């Protein structure tokens, strides 16, 4: 078995094994440590000894033994001998374990950074070192996030069970936010060595796909999966070899991943017909319209504008407002969009402060045939952005308009 | 999100330092060590260092492939970077809360700068 196949197998088993062990022993914290040890033992032994016939059962047995050993140590320390002599019985993996695990890792008592780290380790089966490399933070920091998260779960008395139905929808929303955060984190294009980095976008898609398999009727899960597939499909055309950003309108659409687009379009089309509508589905529908246009001028902007109108009611926010205004420009012209932008920023002080306002205004001024004013706004936007490729892109737009050096 | 907390040494901070007793100076230094520890425990710490005197700095440039190192023009510098904390936390508010715990913030002020990230965006 190749090292990659072995790693895939271990990571596929990890959440099921952890689920079975936590269900039996009840304590997430110590069970997670035991499973990590079992995974490590497998990674060391299987390449030489061969993969056992039932790898999951092997892992559950080894992890359970470790857990019992530590229980015995604790028990011995407290002079409690009755715990000794128990033999491990193999708990069988159950379908809902992975789901309960994911809900536990995205518990509302945890900070978003802890939710991400814990989900990647407990559900994604990544090691602390892999997570640290993927997030570009020191390994000790990730280790602390995970141990604090486990501590917090213990303190809140959260149990390894599915939340009751009234809470479930809210908790599912939190889970989807964490998965989306992991996906977006994966967009971080490291200028350094990518070979050693776990592909977080691929990991987010894998986890969301698993969740979708478990909850095929949940519209927002399907919507998020479709959104990820449709966004990731453009990746080959989005960044130049030098790390420069290629905007949607200038991307070589022949390099988009056709299989990813087909899957995403089919998924979102089927979901919109049957499911209760939600923000991820609308965003996926918008991404699908972009992806289906083989040339930028074939983009169905009126439909995109309508979808942003729905999204604005479902999940208002500065990015939705600004993206909608870009669509207004395509449908009703740049002057109409500039008027809407002025009205929106006048009415909402927080929006007026948003760093993307200058970029959108520059884009609209350029469309309206005002190159000098547009160049000024591009330069302002370039100073305010927090993204390096975006800054380069905005500077290049300004330079193209001959805005001088000011 | 990563944020860099910058601590400057300038005339005002030196003036405060002059008024401090030995015990207060000791507490100040311990405060930095305790803060680093707290950041590590909270899972936000990426790196932190105090910087040596700018008089020890070298100014490096490369011209025509040749490296030229010269001593810094430190004598006339009134303000210099004295130390930093690089943290990775949820948002700006959290970064500000950490900056408020830097001992220097109680004397002068510290600066919080977001780190440019390489994330993508679509227009």
Interface residues (C-beta under 8 A of the other chain):
Chain A: X111 X112 X113 X114 X117 X135 X137 X138 X140 X141 X142 X144 X145 X148 X184 X187 X188 X189 X190 X191 X231 X234 X238 X239 X243 X245 X247 X248 X249 X326 X359 X363 X385 X386 X387 X388 X389 X390 X391
Chain B: X40 X41 X42 X43 X44 X45 X46 X47 X88 X89 X90 X114 X115 X116 X117 X118 X119 X120 X121 X122 X123
